[in-house]
Amino acid sequence: MSGLDRAGAELTIDLAAIRRNYWQLNARLDPDAELGAVVKADAYGLGVSRIAPTLAQAGCKTYFVATLDEGIALRAAVEDATIYVLNGLVGKELEDFFIHRLRPVLNTMGQIERWYDKGQVANKTSVSAALHVDTGMNRLGISTQDVGVLASGPYKYLSLSLLMSHLACAEEVPHPLNRIQLARFSNVLEVLRPNFRNGVAASLANSSGIFLGSDFHFDLVRAGAALFGINPIPSQANCMSEVLNL
């Protein structure tokens, strides 16, 4: 048999290691916090149809994806989970969010207006969404200046299940921006939470943010690459189990 006829390299995914990583991160959380999983881009290319049920077996109930199409694919794998779509309302297919029970993460005032108007017209104001506030990442989310508009305008009656932001430098534990963002996010919660019913949850930390301390955990933490063995704190030894073997 020639070299060209032989099988190439094989990538092995250790599903048990993914479960262990979920449990290890969850054990570091404040007892009142929930550990969600970011499985965007087909679970970072590993196959969401297998990864998501594995995480569900470990106890995961809340997932985050990037796009509507990813959310629809994930819904087929975890029928009863809560699924948030990070890019929010991109495109015109708002009805698909209702059909597949997906929750958009609203990142702009325009998205907030579209979601609110759609809910009013369809009498579906009970369908929840998340609101993303930019506290320093400078990528997605409404500005802190817009928070005051939301608190006083008609959108204060918007049905929200989650208020979230994203840490820009969480992998650098001593970085001063971490505490600055924590203070900004806490102020946002103080302004907005009284306006929304049903005890809207809060989420600030990603995988690396877990290691900043319980002040950053709030109600929900969004773990991503660390679930798959990537070191959440590069300056320290990797405490995560290896998931991939080539």
Rosetta blueprint (number, residue, H / E / L):
1 M L
2 S L
3 G H
4 L H
5 D H
6 R L
7 A L
8 G L
9 A L
10 E L
11 L L
12 T E
13 I E
14 D L
15 L H
16 A H
17 A H
18 I H
19 R H
20 R H
21 N H
22 Y H
23 W H
24 Q H
25 L H
26 N H
27 A H
28 R L
29 L L
30 D L
31 P L
32 D L
33 A L
34 E E
35 L E
36 G E
37 A E
38 V E
39 V L
40 K H
41 A H
42 D H
43 A H
44 Y H
45 G L
46 L L
47 G L
48 V H
49 S H
50 R H
51 I H
52 A H
53 P H
54 T H
55 L H
56 A H
57 Q H
58 A H
59 G L
60 C L
61 K L
62 T E
63 Y E
64 F E
65 V E
66 A L
67 T L
68 L H
69 D H
70 E H
71 G H
72 I H
73 A H
74 L H
75 R H
76 A H
77 A H
78 V L
79 E L
80 D L
81 A L
82 T E
83 I E
84 Y E
85 V E
86 L L
87 N L
88 G L
89 L L
90 V L
91 G L
92 K L
93 E L
94 L H
95 E H
96 D H
97 F H
98 F H
99 I H
100 H L
101 R L
102 L L
103 R E
104 P E
105 V E
106 L E
107 N L
108 T L
109 M H
110 G H
111 Q H
112 I H
113 E H
114 R H
115 W H
116 Y H
117 D H
118 K H
119 G H
120 Q H
121 V H
122 A H
123 N L
124 K L
125 T L
126 S L
127 V L
128 S L
129 A E
130 A E
131 L E
132 H E
133 V E
134 D L
135 T L
136 G L
137 M L
138 N L
139 R L
140 L L
141 G L
142 I E
143 S L
144 T H
145 Q H
146 D H
147 V H
148 G H
149 V H
150 L H
151 A H
152 S H
153 G L
154 P H
155 Y H
156 K H
157 Y H
158 L L
159 S L
160 L E
161 S E
162 L E
163 L E
164 M E
165 S L
166 H L
167 L L
168 A L
169 C L
170 A L
171 E L
172 E L
173 V L
174 P L
175 H L
176 P H
177 L H
178 N H
179 R H
180 I H
181 Q H
182 L H
183 A H
184 R H
185 F H
186 S H
187 N H
188 V H
189 L H
190 E H
191 V H
192 L H
193 R H
194 P H
195 N H
196 F L
197 R L
198 N L
199 G L
200 V L
201 A E
202 A E
203 S E
204 L L
205 A L
206 N E
207 S L
208 S H
209 G H
210 I H
211 F H
212 L H
213 G L
214 S H
215 D H
216 F H
217 H L
218 F L
219 D L
220 L E
221 V E
222 R E
223 A E
224 G L
225 A H
226 A H
227 L H
228 F H
229 G L
230 I L
231 N L
232 P L
233 I L
234 P L
235 S L
236 Q L
237 A L
238 N L
239 C L
240 M L
241 S L
242 E L
243 V L
244 L E
245 N E
246 L L
